[in-house]
Amino acid sequence: MTEDPDAPTRQDPTYRSWLHWLVVNIPGIYIPNRGETLVEYVGAGPPEGTGLHRYVFLVYEQPGLMEFQGAPVSTNRTTANRVSFSAVDFTKKFNLENPIAGDFFQAQYDDYVPILHKQLKGEDNDVEEIASNAQTTINMNSILLLSCIMFIFKAT
């Protein structure tokens, strides 16, 4: 899972945490290619003037395939089921232990944020722009997954 605990601002995180990505039932090391995506990945999009936001990646071990009835579900074209997500409540509800890996990065507002916000409102109908955003997401996923895998190896 990936979340922003600093939404909408670090000083007033009333939307803590904003859920950016949630994948479950990942077999072995196939992150996230063979997992079940419940909440599609949305990149960093801190509002203008809110400073640095932390983006936290957490990996939990499951005892096997599980049903995630009642878990949040969302596409990358909406904010539905993303605001005020609680990793603690989620892990309690589905009987998951402490994270086995984690990582984070910080980001602040840049010129990509308005494009992302349009995407989340379903307003980006420009096919080239959508394709470009998808490629950025794929590249970012690869970088972030390598970072998480490196963290796992460092921890063991």
N, C-alpha and C positions, 0 to 999 in steps of 0.2 A: 504494500500500500504506500501511497505517497500523499502527504498532506502539508498544508500551510497553516501552522499554528498562529500566524501573525495577521490573519484576515479580520477586518480590513486594514488594520494597522497594528504594529507591534505594541504601541502605547494603549490601544483600545481594541483588543482582539475579540470583539463581540460575536464574530462568526467562527471562532475557534472550534474546530479546525476545519479548513476548507479542503475537501477531498479532491485530489487531482487524479488518482489512479487506484484501482482495486482489482487485483487478479487473484483468483483462488484455484485450488486443485491443480497446482503446477507439479507435474511428475518429475522428480529428480532435479536435474540442473537446467531444464528447458525453460528458462525465464525469458519472456512470458509466452513463447511461441505455442506451447501446448496447454497452457492454463485456460481457465474460464474467466474471461474479462467481464466483471460486473459493472465497473465504472471505467469508461474509456479514458485514456490519458489526455490530459490537458496541460500544456506547458505553463511555465511561470507567467503570471499576469498581474503583478502588483499595481494597484491604482497609482496614478500620478501623485507625487508629493507624499507618499507614505513610507519612503525610505526602504531599507533592506527588509526583505521577508526571508524567513528560513523555509526551505522545502525539505521535508524529512521523509526518507525512505525506510520502511520497516519490513523485515521478512520474518514470517512466523512459520514454524514447522507444524504441519497437520499430521494427524495419525494415519491418514489415508484419504480417499475420496470422501467428500462431505457434501451434504445438502446445505445450501446457504439461504434457506427460506426466510424472507423478511430482511435480507441484506439490501443495502442500497444498490440501485441499478441506474446507470445514466450513460448517455452517449456524449461524444465530445462536441455536441451542438446545443447543449443546454446546461443550465446550472442546477437542474433538478437533482435532489438527493446529495448535494455536495456540501451545503452550508451546515455548520455546527456538527460535523462528524466527530464522534468520539472513538478513538482507537481502543481505549479502555473498555467502553461499553461493548464494542464489536467483539473484542477478544473474550470478554466474559460471556456474552450471549452464545458464542460458538465454541466455548471451552478451549481456547487456545492459550498456550503458555506464554512466557516472556519471549520477546523477539530473539531470533538466533543471529540476526545481522541487521545492520542499519547504516545509514549514511545521510548526509545532508549537503545542501549547497545554499548559498544566499543569492538573491537576485533583487533588482529594483526596476522601476519603470523604464521602458525603452520604447522605441518606435514600433515594435511588434505588438505591444499590448492592445492598442485600439483594434488591430486586426483580430486578435484573439477574442476580445470582447464582442465584436461583431459575430464571430463564429459561434460563440456561446448563446447569442440571441437569435441564431439562425438567419442572420442577415447577409452572409457572404455567399453570393450566388456566382461569383467569378470563378470558373473552373480552374484557371491557371493559379489563382491565389490559393484555392483549396488544395490543389496538388502540391504547391510549394510548401504550404503549412504541413501537409502530411509528410513530406520528405524531411522537413525540419524535425517533426515529431519522431520519425523513425531514427534519424541520426541521434537525437537527444536520448531516446530510449537505449540505443546501443551504448552510448557513453555512460549513462546512469547504471545500466545493468553491469557493465564491466566494473564500475566503481563498487557496486554492492558485492559482486563476486570477489573482488580484491579484498573487501572488508571481511568477508567470510573466511578467506584463506588466512588473513592476518590474525583473526580471532582464534583460529584452531591451532 
